[in-house]
Amino acid sequence: MRIAYNHQVFSYQEFGGVSRYYSKLADKLFKQGQDVKIFAGMHRNNYLCNLPNEIVKGIKFQKYPPKSGRLFQWLNSMTNHFQIKSWQPDIIHETYYSSLPTFKSDVVRITSVYDMIHELFSNQFSSSDMTTHSKKKTIERADHIISISHSTKNDLIKLFGVEEDKISVVHLGIDLNAFKQTKVKNQFVEKTYILYVGSRDGYKNFNSMLKACAISNVIKNKIIVVAFGGGEFSSQELLEINELGFKEGFVQQVGGNDEMLVSLYSNALCFVYPSLYEGFGLPPLEAMASECPVVSSNTSSIPEVINKAGVYFDPNNIDEMCSAIEMVVSDESLRYRLVQLGLENIKLFSWQKCALETLEIYKNI
């Protein structure tokens, strides 16, 4: 079976969950003997550098010239048209949303849907954002849709009216080897801290987490809140941190590579995931793989991923969030139990399993 992945997400992302998903998927299918090709065009993606040369057809740029992103998308679309048509695949898996197909053909088309954030939180995006329009067009021409969670599948049915039998659920995986590497030392290793990971705006609900920590006599100005990634704190965030009464150094933002993140997970009292919505949510699994206890909101797909390996709270209830975090940081035996449950839970999520289930869908379609 010839399986083609088009350029879209690899043009958009240097790093990122979606491009990581497709690179892992292509690699596992190739190692299972499938004829797989990523038609990446003139891309910026770093994950593709780790794949066998036989898989990737494209040229890597360190970055595109300023204001040239749309031009490269157009050039890659034209290149994909001829390359994929010449290769004659059995399956085209479109890697992101586009109003127009890579090329017009009767070849079976698959697409994956990761979340419905643009639809559920439309007020957090520009009125000129075309993601929803492109997503609808992509879904309309697809022969089948892969959803990365049952929650996202239900949202697709509810918000877009997609027929249930047109959607299959395949969970993402986690690369356990990445969390067994030698851990670098981080600046908090001798301190007690709780960890937050990723962007902090809008539905990510970081501000509510800060408020929950600020009302806690157990946490405030006694346990450091570390926010990894997401860029430096804005002036507005610094103002809010000050207004909540945190002393200097008790709320910190840090950046770094994957090795630093693993180190931060491994030494944290707990990882807190206060998000209002996630299409899947890999950070809790990363925390579990690093033997870090998980405290999380109970919305959308999150319980589907965490299962029984976390302490839950309502992300709209500051008092409940505070109590959940306090419970975990104050109870060593509970933290140990959560770590053991986490190590069992991550066995359910592997890239090998993801690839096998995806291949079965390809064959059926």
C-alpha positions in Angstrom: 0.0 0.0 0.0 1.3 3.4 -1.0 0.6 6.0 1.7 1.3 9.7 1.0 1.4 12.6 3.5 1.3 16.1 2.1 3.3 19.2 2.9 0.8 21.3 4.9 1.8 20.9 8.6 5.5 20.6 7.7 5.4 24.0 6.1 3.7 25.5 9.2 5.6 23.9 12.0 9.3 23.8 13.0 8.2 21.8 16.1 4.7 21.0 17.3 2.4 18.2 18.3 0.7 17.7 14.9 4.0 17.4 12.9 5.4 15.1 15.6 2.3 12.9 15.2 2.8 12.5 11.4 6.5 12.0 11.6 6.0 9.3 14.2 3.2 7.7 12.3 5.2 7.6 9.0 8.2 6.2 10.7 6.3 3.4 12.4 4.4 2.4 9.2 7.7 2.4 7.2 9.3 0.1 9.7 6.3 -2.2 9.4 7.0 -2.5 5.7 4.6 0.0 4.3 5.5 2.2 1.3 5.3 5.6 3.0 6.3 9.0 1.6 6.1 12.5 3.2 5.9 15.1 0.4 7.2 17.9 2.5 8.3 20.4 -0.2 10.4 23.3 1.0 9.7 22.8 4.7 11.0 24.1 8.1 10.3 21.0 10.2 12.9 19.5 12.5 11.3 16.1 13.1 11.7 15.1 9.5 15.5 15.2 9.9 15.2 12.1 12.2 13.4 10.0 9.6 15.0 7.6 7.0 15.8 9.4 3.7 13.5 7.0 1.9 10.5 8.5 3.6 10.9 12.3 3.1 10.8 14.0 -0.2 11.6 17.7 0.3 14.2 20.3 1.2 14.6 21.8 4.7 14.9 25.5 5.2 16.1 26.9 8.6 13.4 29.5 8.2 11.4 31.2 5.5 12.2 34.8 4.5 10.0 37.4 6.3 6.3 37.5 5.1 6.9 34.6 2.6 4.9 31.9 4.4 1.9 32.0 2.1 4.2 32.0 -1.0 5.9 28.8 0.2 2.5 27.2 1.0 1.5 27.9 -2.6 4.8 26.7 -4.1 4.6 23.5 -2.0 1.0 22.9 -3.0 2.0 23.1 -6.7 5.0 20.8 -6.1 2.9 18.3 -4.2 0.4 18.2 -7.1 2.9 16.9 -9.5 4.9 14.7 -7.1 1.9 12.9 -5.6 0.2 12.5 -8.9 3.4 10.9 -10.3 3.8 8.6 -7.3 0.2 7.4 -7.6 -0.5 6.6 -3.9 -3.4 4.4 -2.7 -4.1 6.8 0.3 -3.5 10.5 0.7 -3.5 11.6 4.3 -3.9 15.4 4.4 -1.8 16.7 7.3 -3.7 19.9 8.0 -6.7 21.8 6.9 -7.0 23.5 3.4 -9.8 24.9 1.4 -8.4 23.2 -1.7 -7.1 19.6 -2.1 -3.5 18.9 -2.8 -4.6 17.7 -6.2 -7.9 16.6 -7.7 -8.1 12.8 -7.8 -10.2 9.9 -6.9 -7.5 8.5 -4.6 -8.8 7.8 -1.1 -8.4 10.8 1.2 -8.0 10.7 5.0 -7.6 13.6 7.4 -7.0 13.8 11.1 -8.9 16.2 13.4 -7.0 17.2 16.6 -9.5 19.4 18.4 -12.3 21.9 18.0 -10.7 24.8 19.7 -11.4 27.3 16.9 -15.1 26.5 17.0 -15.5 26.3 20.8 -13.4 29.3 21.6 -13.9 31.4 18.5 -13.8 34.7 20.5 -10.1 33.9 21.2 -9.2 34.1 17.5 -9.1 36.9 14.9 -12.2 37.4 12.8 -10.0 36.8 9.8 -8.9 33.4 10.9 -9.9 30.8 8.3 -9.2 27.6 10.2 -12.9 26.6 10.6 -13.7 27.3 7.0 -10.6 25.2 5.8 -11.4 22.5 8.3 -15.0 22.1 7.0 -13.7 21.9 3.4 -11.1 19.3 4.3 -13.7 17.2 6.1 -16.2 17.4 3.3 -13.8 16.0 0.7 -12.3 13.3 3.1 -13.4 9.7 2.7 -12.7 9.2 6.3 -11.7 11.1 9.4 -9.4 10.1 12.2 -10.1 11.8 15.5 -7.5 11.7 18.2 -10.0 11.3 21.0 -13.6 10.3 21.6 -14.3 13.8 23.0 -13.2 15.4 19.7 -15.2 12.8 17.7 -18.3 13.9 19.7 -17.5 17.5 19.1 -17.2 16.9 15.3 -20.6 15.2 15.3 -22.2 18.0 17.3 -20.6 21.0 15.8 -20.2 20.0 12.1 -22.9 17.3 11.8 -20.4 14.7 10.6 -21.8 11.2 10.4 -20.6 9.0 13.2 -19.5 6.1 10.9 -17.2 8.5 9.0 -15.0 9.0 12.1 -12.6 6.6 13.8 -10.8 7.3 17.0 -7.1 6.6 17.3 -5.3 7.9 20.4 -1.8 9.5 20.1 1.2 7.8 21.5 4.1 8.8 23.7 7.8 8.1 23.1 8.9 6.5 26.4 12.6 6.4 25.4 12.6 10.2 25.5 11.9 10.1 29.2 14.5 7.5 30.0 17.4 9.7 29.0 20.0 11.1 31.4 18.3 14.0 33.1 20.0 17.4 33.0 20.1 19.4 36.2 17.6 22.3 36.4 17.8 25.4 38.7 14.9 24.2 40.8 16.2 20.7 41.6 17.0 21.6 45.3 13.6 23.4 45.7 10.0 22.4 46.0 7.9 23.4 43.0 4.8 22.6 41.0 5.0 22.6 37.3 2.8 24.0 34.5 3.8 23.4 30.8 3.0 25.2 27.5 1.1 28.3 26.4 -0.9 30.1 29.0 -3.5 32.2 27.1 -7.3 31.8 27.0 -8.6 28.3 27.4 -5.3 27.1 28.8 -6.5 28.7 32.1 -3.1 29.4 33.6 -4.4 32.5 35.4 -7.0 30.5 37.3 -4.2 28.1 38.4 -2.3 31.1 39.8 -5.4 32.3 41.6 -5.9 28.8 43.1 -2.3 28.8 44.3 -2.6 32.4 45.7 -5.5 31.4 48.1 -3.6 28.4 49.5 -1.7 28.7 52.8 0.1 25.5 51.8 1.4 26.8 48.4 1.6 30.6 48.3 5.1 31.9 48.8 6.2 28.4 50.1 6.1 26.3 46.9 7.4 27.7 43.6 5.1 27.7 40.6 7.2 27.0 37.5 5.8 27.7 34.1 7.8 25.9 31.3 7.6 27.3 27.7 5.0 29.7 26.4 7.4 32.6 26.2 8.4 35.0 28.9 5.7 36.5 31.2 4.0 39.5 29.6 3.8 42.8 31.5 0.1 42.0 32.2 1.0 38.6 33.7 3.7 40.1 35.9 1.2 42.7 37.1 -1.3 39.9 38.0 1.3 37.9 39.8 2.2 40.9 41.9 -1.4 41.7 42.6 -2.1 38.2 43.8 0.6 38.7 46.4 3.3 36.3 45.3 6.8 37.2 46.5 9.6 37.6 44.0 10.8 34.2 42.7 7.8 32.2 43.7 6.3 32.3 40.2 8.9 31.7 37.5 8.9 31.2 33.7 11.6 29.1 32.1 12.3 27.8 28.7 14.6 25.0 27.4 14.8 21.8 25.3 13.1 18.4 25.9 15.9 17.3 28.2 15.2 20.3 30.5 11.5 19.6 30.4 12.0 15.9 31.4 14.2 17.2 34.3 11.5 19.6 35.4 8.8 16.9 35.3 11.0 14.4 37.2 11.7 16.7 40.2 8.3 18.5 40.5 6.0 17.8 43.4 3.2 17.6 40.8 2.2 18.7 37.3 -0.9 20.8 37.1 -3.1 20.8 34.0 -5.9 23.5 34.4 -7.0 23.6 30.8 -10.7 24.3 29.9 -10.4 22.1 26.8 -8.1 19.8 25.0 -8.5 17.6 21.9 -6.1 15.1 23.5 -3.4 16.5 25.8 0.0 15.0 25.8 1.6 16.8 28.8 -0.1 14.6 31.4 1.3 11.5 29.7 4.7 13.2 29.6 4.5 13.8 33.3 3.5 10.2 34.0 6.4 8.9 31.9 8.7 11.1 34.1 7.2 9.7 37.3 5.5 13.0 38.1 2.0 13.1 39.9 -0.7 14.7 37.8 -3.4 17.1 39.0 -5.8 18.0 36.3 -9.1 19.5 35.1 -11.9 17.1 34.4 -13.1 18.5 31.0 -13.2 17.4 27.4 -10.8 14.6 26.4 -8.6 14.9 29.5 -10.2 12.1 31.7 -10.0 9.9 28.6 -6.2 10.3 28.6 -5.5 10.4 32.3 -8.0 7.7 33.3 -7.5 6.9 37.0 -4.0 8.2 37.2 -4.7 11.7 38.4 -6.5 13.9 40.9 -9.2 15.9 39.1 -10.9 19.3 39.6 -13.4 21.6 37.9 -11.3 24.2 36.1 -14.0 26.8 36.6 -13.9 26.3 40.4 -10.8 28.1 42.0 -11.5 26.6 45.4 -11.8 23.1 44.1 -8.6 23.5 42.0 -6.8 24.8 45.1 -7.9 21.8 47.2 -6.8 19.3 44.6 -3.3 20.7 44.3 -3.0 21.0 48.1 -4.1 17.4 48.5 -1.3 16.1 46.3 1.6 18.4 47.4 0.7 17.6 51.1 0.5 13.8 50.8 3.6 11.8 49.9 1.8 8.5 49.8 -0.8 9.9 47.4 2.0 11.2 45.1 3.6 7.7 45.1 0.3 6.1 44.3 -0.3 8.5 41.4 3.1 7.8 40.0 2.5 4.1 40.0 -0.9 4.5 38.4 0.6 6.8 35.8 3.3 4.3 34.8 0.5 1.7 34.2 -1.6 4.2 32.3 1.1 5.2 29.8 1.2 1.6 28.6 -2.1 2.3 26.8 -0.6 5.0 24.6 2.2 4.1 22.2 3.1 5.2 18.7 3.3 1.6 17.6 -0.4 1.1 18.7 -1.3 4.4 17.0 0.3 3.2 13.7 -1.3 -0.2 13.8 -4.8 1.2 14.4 -4.3 3.8 11.6 -3.0 1.2 9.2 -6.2 -0.9 9.8 -8.3 2.2 9.0 -6.3 2.7 5.7 -6.9 -0.9 4.7 -10.7 -0.8 5.5 -11.2 2.4 3.6 
